[in-house]
Amino acid sequence: MTGNATKIEIAWQQWLKFLTPEGQQQIVEFVAEARDTRGANWLPELKAEFPFASWILELVATKTADQALDEIARTYPLIPVKFLAGDKIINLHGLLLAEIERKR
């Protein structure tokens, strides 16, 4: 993670869930619902409740797909993120960025 943030622990099984087509769709729907129901401060409000999801969304909003993948790989060096899931993470970045930037 960047800055003085601490590493968010997440099980490998959770990573796999986020990277399946169904998991990616759930995340996109989660973002859409959060934006619609929480308004302009949706991301800061999510940080307390959903630290991992908000970290991923912050990466999407502030970094390119390749930069976000590099950050995830640095944060979880014991998991071969790029080898096992690089393409899926880049795809998820695109889906989430489109949802974040979608006009309401």
Secondary structure, DSSP 8 states (H G I E B T S, - for coil): --TT-------HHHHHHHHSHHHHHHHHHHHHHHHHHHGGGHHHHHHHH-HHHHHHHHHHHHS-HHHHHHHHHHH-TTS-HHHHHHHHHHHHHHHHHHHHH---
